[in-house]
Amino acid sequence: MTLSDLRTARGVIRLLNSSDGGVLCLAGEVDAAAVADFVRRYGREPLPVARIDAGSVTALSPSGLEILLDHLEVAARSGRPATLRRSPAVLRRLAEAGASVGG
């Protein structure tokens, strides 16, 4: 395990492939370190995804929220809005930001 792995062990963001399209998965305490790790792995440009699974998120930083909203926006612009599985922490952060999303 590297130092980077230890820093992001509490939170994770990953892109997965599934039979019905891409899935953006967020889990744990999604902080700036988890976002930096995601950007290092996948780049900053959001991709259209079929689903976003944030049901296991326990805390969501502003940069984590930005990644989530960017992927939702790109999916919607592609004509296939992504479904969003939300945790209570994600619902709170969305409400604080005044964001209105379906799912």
Secondary structure by P-SEA (a helix, b strand, c coil): ccaaaaaacccccccccccccbbbbbcccccaaaaaaaaacccccccccccccccccccccaaaaaaaaaaaaaaaaacbbbbbbccaaaaaaaaaacccccc
